[in-house]
């Protein structure tokens, strides 16, 4: 079913774009075969690694597959728009049902250029985004405190060791007081990704590096990965918390497991357990990979929730569809029943759909301020 759904844009392009072209039959057949091969990128990923989430081709092949697949996807969207315009023309008798080849070639060129731009935006080392968040009850010692949020790194053949090293170097240069990684660090098994994640060992922050699992960790052996991250010097917060002390002022940092954890036999997210024993009257910052349970967190007194998972919706406009699956939260800052929720667009994204148009990746430096 997964491969059939991702094959639908190709079916539309073949039937409504390729075959109406004034081309020799053999050319149409060759073009159809090329499109079919490109559209089944996720099938080739499954065959290469056993998972659609971890293509094990050379990086240049992953980039080209993404570009070709996304060109098909965008061309399908443009073809739907063209068909809609043609249908309206027929209804109002101001045009025919067809379109000249020149229009179709322009559509194909536009889709190819947009796909190339989108892939480039997706795979770059992200720029810095500065955000200030005011918190009620924040101790004076934490006014101006900086947290660097990384999320959805999806370290893989598309985001390999050199990319990870560049992210780590840029992160360390920012000198944040604390670094948090809110899930989906990897795509692949520990054996496949060990070298690619190694640069994360060099992340540095005065108050430490904290990590929570995302849904992709559960695809590839959550326990092994969490143990490995611990061995690399990170502290895992899985339904747990820590108290950060700064000259007598305190801040609680809590983290929960992902909503998909129970499906693999792992502990489900449990915020009550995560903050059990935390000091009263101290603001709680919650790390939760998915944003959809933000209202529950607000009801339990969390001051700030940091999430990822959505990749910002990837494409402006289409992000509204992704918001429906995430409780309406997709990108940026939200006020939720007295709590601030920040949904990070992601440091990277899933290598199976590497497209960003209008929803850029980000290294997010959050500066805490005392609320008046």
C-alpha positions in Angstrom: 0.0 0.0 0.0 2.9 2.4 0.9 4.5 2.0 -2.5 1.1 2.2 -4.3 0.3 5.5 -2.7 3.7 6.9 -3.6 3.2 5.6 -7.1 0.0 7.5 -7.7 1.7 10.8 -8.7 3.6 8.8 -11.3 0.4 7.2 -12.7 -1.1 10.7 -13.0 2.0 12.1 -14.8 2.2 9.1 -17.2 -1.5 9.2 -18.2 -2.1 13.0 -18.2 1.3 14.4 -19.1 3.4 11.9 -21.0 0.9 10.2 -23.3 -0.8 13.4 -24.6 2.6 14.7 -25.7 3.3 14.7 -29.5 6.2 12.2 -29.3 7.0 8.9 -31.0 5.5 5.9 -29.2 9.0 4.5 -28.3 9.9 7.8 -26.7 6.7 7.7 -24.6 7.5 4.1 -23.5 11.1 5.0 -22.5 10.0 8.0 -20.6 7.3 6.0 -18.8 9.8 3.4 -17.8 12.2 6.0 -16.4 9.4 7.7 -14.5 8.2 4.3 -13.0 11.8 3.5 -11.9 12.2 6.9 -10.2 8.7 6.8 -8.6 9.6 3.5 -6.8 12.5 5.1 -5.0 11.1 3.8 -1.7 10.8 0.3 -3.0 14.5 0.4 -4.0 15.3 1.8 -0.5 13.5 -1.2 1.1 15.4 -3.6 -1.1 18.7 -1.9 -0.3 18.3 -2.0 3.5 15.1 -3.7 4.4 13.5 -0.4 5.3 12.0 2.6 3.4 13.5 4.8 6.0 17.1 4.0 5.4 18.3 4.0 1.7 21.8 2.5 1.6 22.8 3.9 -1.8 25.7 6.3 -2.3 24.8 9.8 -1.3 24.7 11.1 -4.8 22.3 8.4 -5.8 20.0 9.3 -2.8 20.1 12.9 -3.9 19.3 12.1 -7.5 16.5 9.7 -6.5 15.0 12.4 -4.3 15.2 15.0 -7.1 13.6 12.7 -9.7 10.9 11.5 -7.3 10.1 15.0 -6.2 10.0 16.3 -9.8 7.3 13.7 -10.4 5.4 14.8 -7.3 5.5 18.5 -8.2 4.7 17.8 -11.8 1.7 15.8 -10.7 0.5 18.8 -8.6 1.0 21.1 -11.7 -0.8 18.7 -13.9 -3.8 18.7 -11.5 -3.8 22.5 -11.7 -3.7 22.4 -15.5 -6.5 19.9 -15.6 -8.6 22.0 -13.3 -8.0 25.1 -15.5 -8.9 23.1 -18.6 -12.1 21.8 -17.0 -13.2 25.3 -16.1 -12.4 26.4 -19.6 -14.7 23.6 -21.0 -17.5 24.5 -18.6 -17.4 28.1 -19.6 -16.6 27.4 -23.2 -13.4 29.5 -23.2 -10.9 26.9 -24.1 -10.3 23.2 -25.0 -9.6 20.2 -22.9 -6.0 19.9 -24.0 -2.9 22.1 -23.7 0.0 22.6 -26.2 3.2 20.7 -25.6 5.0 24.0 -24.9 2.9 24.4 -21.8 3.6 20.9 -20.7 7.4 21.2 -21.2 7.3 24.5 -19.2 5.5 22.6 -16.4 8.2 19.9 -16.4 11.0 22.4 -16.3 9.4 24.3 -13.5 8.9 21.0 -11.5 12.5 20.0 -12.1 13.9 23.4 -11.0 11.7 23.5 -7.9 12.6 20.0 -6.9 16.3 20.8 -7.3 15.9 24.0 -5.1 13.8 22.0 -2.6 16.4 19.2 -2.3 19.2 21.8 -1.9 17.3 23.6 0.9 16.7 20.2 2.6 20.2 18.9 2.7 22.2 22.0 3.6 23.7 22.6 7.0 20.9 24.7 8.5 21.2 28.4 9.4 20.8 29.7 12.9 17.4 30.8 14.1 17.2 32.9 17.3 14.0 32.7 19.4 13.3 34.4 22.8 10.7 32.8 25.1 9.5 34.3 28.3 8.7 32.0 31.2 6.7 32.8 34.3 8.5 32.0 37.5 11.9 31.7 35.8 14.7 32.2 38.4 16.7 35.4 37.8 19.8 33.3 37.3 18.3 31.8 34.1 17.3 35.1 32.5 19.3 35.0 29.3 20.0 31.3 29.5 20.5 29.7 26.0 19.3 26.3 24.8 20.3 25.0 21.4 17.6 22.7 20.0 18.6 20.1 17.4 15.9 17.8 16.1 15.2 15.4 13.3 18.8 15.0 12.2 18.0 11.8 10.4 21.6 10.9 10.1 21.8 8.6 7.1 23.4 8.2 3.7 21.9 11.6 2.8 23.1 13.2 6.0 26.4 11.4 6.6 29.4 12.0 8.9 30.8 15.1 7.1 27.3 16.8 7.3 27.1 15.7 11.0 30.5 17.1 11.7 29.5 20.5 10.1 26.4 20.6 12.3 28.4 19.8 15.4 31.0 22.5 14.6 28.4 25.1 14.0 26.5 24.1 17.1 29.6 24.3 19.3 30.5 27.7 17.9 27.3 29.1 19.3 28.3 28.5 22.9 24.8 27.6 24.2 24.4 26.8 27.9 22.5 23.6 27.1 22.0 21.4 24.0 18.9 19.3 23.6 18.2 16.8 20.8 14.5 16.2 20.5 14.4 12.8 18.6 14.8 11.2 15.2 18.6 11.4 15.3 19.1 8.5 12.9 17.8 6.5 10.0 19.5 3.1 10.0 20.8 0.5 12.3 23.7 1.1 14.7 25.9 -1.1 12.6 25.1 1.0 9.5 25.3 4.5 11.1 28.0 4.1 13.8 30.5 6.2 11.9 28.0 8.8 10.7 26.9 9.6 14.3 30.4 9.7 15.7 30.8 13.5 15.4 27.9 13.9 17.9 30.3 12.7 20.5 32.0 16.2 20.3 28.9 18.2 21.0 29.7 20.6 23.9 27.6 22.7 26.3 28.3 23.8 29.8 25.2 22.1 31.3 25.4 19.0 29.0 23.7 17.3 26.1 20.3 15.8 26.5 18.4 13.6 24.1 15.0 11.9 23.8 13.9 9.2 21.3 11.8 10.0 18.3 9.7 7.6 16.3 12.5 6.7 13.9 14.7 5.4 16.8 12.0 2.7 17.4 12.3 1.6 13.7 16.0 0.7 14.2 16.5 -0.6 17.8 15.7 2.1 20.4 17.5 0.3 23.2 20.8 -0.1 21.3 20.7 3.5 20.1 19.9 5.0 23.5 22.7 3.0 25.1 25.1 4.2 22.3 24.1 7.9 22.8 24.7 7.5 26.5 28.1 6.1 25.8 28.8 9.1 23.6 28.3 11.4 26.6 24.7 12.4 26.1 22.1 11.9 28.8 18.8 10.2 27.7 15.6 11.6 29.2 13.0 8.8 28.6 10.1 9.6 31.0 12.7 11.2 33.3 13.9 14.6 34.3 16.9 16.4 35.6 17.3 19.6 37.7 19.7 22.2 36.4 21.1 24.4 39.2 22.6 27.8 38.5 23.9 29.7 41.5 20.9 28.6 43.5 18.3 29.0 40.8 16.7 25.9 39.4 15.2 24.7 36.1 13.6 21.3 35.5 14.3 19.6 32.1 12.1 16.6 31.4 11.8 14.3 28.5 9.3 11.6 27.4 9.4 8.7 25.0 7.7 8.9 21.6 4.0 8.2 21.0 5.0 5.2 18.9 7.1 3.5 21.7 4.3 1.3 22.9 3.9 -0.2 19.4 7.4 -1.8 19.8 6.9 -2.9 23.4 8.8 0.0 24.9 7.4 2.3 27.6 4.8 4.8 26.3 5.3 8.5 27.0 4.5 9.2 30.7 4.8 12.9 31.6 3.6 12.2 35.2 6.5 9.8 35.7 8.9 12.1 33.9 8.3 15.0 36.4 7.7 12.9 39.5 9.9 14.2 42.3 10.7 17.5 40.5 10.9 20.5 42.9 7.7 22.4 43.3 7.4 25.9 41.9 10.3 25.4 39.4 9.5 25.9 35.7 9.5 22.7 33.6 10.9 22.5 30.1 9.6 19.4 28.4 11.2 17.6 25.5 8.6 15.7 23.5 9.4 14.7 19.9 5.8 15.0 18.6 3.8 18.2 19.4 0.3 16.8 19.3 0.0 16.2 23.0 0.9 19.8 23.9 -2.5 20.4 25.7 -1.9 17.5 28.0 1.5 18.9 28.9 0.0 22.3 29.5 -2.6 20.8 31.8 0.3 19.3 33.9 2.0 22.6 34.4 4.7 22.5 31.8 6.1 26.0 31.1 7.7 25.2 27.7 7.5 22.3 25.4 10.1 21.7 22.6 9.2 19.4 19.8 10.1 18.5 16.2 8.8 15.6 14.1 6.8 17.7 11.6 9.8 19.1 9.6 7.7 22.3 9.5 5.4 20.7 6.9 8.3 21.0 4.4 6.3 22.9 1.7 4.4 26.0 2.5 0.8 25.6 1.7 0.9 21.8 1.8 2.0 22.1 5.5 -1.6 22.7 6.3 -2.3 19.0 5.5 0.5 17.9 7.8 -0.9 20.1 10.6 -4.0 18.0 10.6 -2.0 14.9 11.7 -0.2 16.9 14.5 -2.9 18.5 16.5 -2.8 21.6 14.4 0.8 22.3 15.4 3.3 22.4 12.5 5.9 25.1 12.8 7.1 27.8 15.2 5.7 29.1 18.4 2.2 28.5 19.9 0.5 29.5 23.1 -1.3 26.5 24.4 -3.4 27.0 27.5 -0.7 29.1 29.2 2.2 27.0 28.0 4.6 27.9 25.2 5.1 25.2 22.5 7.9 25.6 20.0 7.8 23.2 17.0 11.2 23.1 15.3 11.3 22.8 11.5 14.1 20.3 12.0 17.9 20.2 11.5 17.3 17.8 8.6 14.5 15.4 7.6 13.7 11.9 6.4 15.8 11.0 3.3 12.8 9.5 1.6 11.2 12.9 0.9 14.0 15.5 1.1 12.1 18.6 0.0 11.9 22.1 1.6 10.1 25.0 -0.1 9.3 27.8 2.2 9.9 25.8 5.4 13.6 26.0 6.0 15.7 23.8 8.3 17.1 25.5 11.4 19.6 25.4 14.2 17.4 26.9 17.0 18.9 28.9 19.8 16.3 29.6 22.4 17.0 32.4 24.9 15.0 32.2 28.1 13.6 35.4 29.6 11.7 36.1 32.8 8.1 36.9 32.1 6.8 40.1 33.6 
